[in-house]
Amino acid sequence: MEIKSLSYDLTVCKVRSMEVIDTHADFYFIGRTDEELSLVCRTEDTPAETVEREDGWKGFRIQGVLDFSLIGILAKLSGILAEHRIGIFAVSTFNTDYILVKRENFGRALEVLSSAGYTVL
């Protein structure tokens, strides 16, 4: 399985309303529940007004389109990283899964996954 590294820094934050989100940006995830409105975006696209924010994330995705019948892909990746004490923030799309790790753990995360047999692009 191939892992594609993202070249940009990411921010995870909470915002008060959709109006502050740049929906024309080329990379972002929005999650809305009855308790919060969360945003993952490139750091340079982070709204000026956030409720809370955490910078310093880097990410990678599982390359290609994952069939919904595939089981345990994210669990296996997160398990490998957990064994090496690397925390994650995961986001899924219709096509694939994205895993974010803190910048200081990013290189080691890719090395660990490469050692486990994943191809890092």
Protein Blocks (a to p, Z undefined) as FASTA:
>chain_A
ZZdddfbdcdddddfbfklpcfkbcbdcddddfkbccddddfklpcfbdfbdcehiacdd
dedjddfkbghklmmmmmmmmmnopacdddddfklccddddfklmmmmmmmmmmnopacZ
Z
